[in-house]
Amino acid sequence: VQLVESGGGLVQPGGSLRLSCAASGFAFSSYIASWYRQIPGKERELVANIFPFGGIINYAASVKGRFTISRDNLKNTVYLQMNNLKPEDTAVYFCNARFDSRLDYWGKGTLVTVSS
């Protein structure tokens, strides 16, 4: 079982990044896929999630209107398009795939830094 994030980096305020998370080793299409983020010293927070077939999508209030989550079940991949980035979006972003409390997987994270 693997979740591998990519696409993080340094971007100026107002810029955009697209994160990807490639899943392998399990039936990704049946899982809720989520992006979380964590700032050192703070709790990990949910950024967005998308249900197995995209029918339900949720966003944190702080990113609504700027971030878009999507998934491609044929490619076993979930994406996070981040636009109009702000310095407070700086964090390590983690991918999560959850079926239930037992089948709950995490990636290792990718760092996003928003700074001029």
N, C-alpha and C positions, 0 to 999 in steps of 0.2 A: 504494500500500500504506500503510495506516494502522492504528495501534493507539492508542486514546485512552482513558486512564484517567480515572476520576472517583470521587468519594466520600471522598477524604481530608479531613483536618481536625484540629481540636483536640478531644480527648475526655479525660475524667477517668479515672484508673485504675479498672478494673472495668467500664468502659463498653464499648460496641459500635460498630462501624462496618462498613459494607458497601462494598467497592470493586467497581467495574465496569470492564470493559475492552471497548470496542467495536472490532471488527475490520472492515476493509473493504479491497477490492482484491485479495483472494486467497481461496483455498478453505479458509477457517478450519476447517471441520469435519474436515479431513484432517490437521490439525496438532496436536502436543502443545502445550497451553496451560499456561503457568506464571506464577506470581507470584514475584518476587525482591524483596529489599529491600537497601538500602545505607545505612549510617551514614557520614557524612563521615570520611575517613581510613581506612576499612575496606573490605574486599573485598565485592563484591555476593554475597549468599547466597540460595540457593534456599529459598523458604518452602513452596511446594506446587506440584504439577503434576498435570494430568489428561490422560489419553490421549484420542484423538479421540472415542471414543464412551463415555467415562466408565468403561470397564471397569477401568482401573488408575489409582489415585490415590496420591500420595505426599506426606508432610508432613515438614518438619523436626521434630526431636524437641522443639525449644523451643516449637512452636505446636500440637503434636498434642493434640487434646481441646479446644482453644479456637478454632481456625480451621477453616473448612470451605470448600473450593474446589468450584465447580460450573460447568457451562457449559450454554448454550442455543445449539445449533448452528443453529437456525432464526433466531435473532436475532444470530448471529455474536458472541456475547458470553460472556466468562468473568467469574465473580464470586469474591470472597473475603469471606466473612462472618467477621468478627473479633469474638470475644466475650472477656470478662474480660481486657481489654487491660491491659498492664503498661507502666511507663515504658520498659523495655528494648525494647519493640516500636516505639518512636519511630524512624522512618527514612523515606526515600523509597522508595515501593513502585513497582516496575516490572512491567509486563505483557510477557510474551514468548510468541511463537508460533513453533514450530520444526518444520520438516518434515525437513530434513537440514542439513548444515553450510552449504549455499549458500542455502537458503530458511529464514532465521532472522531474525525481526523483533522490534523492541523499541518500546515506547511511551516517552514522555518522562518518565513518572513522576508520582506524586502523593504529597504529603507527609502523613504521619500523625504527629501529635504527641500523646503520652499524658502528661498532666501535670495536677496539681491547682492 
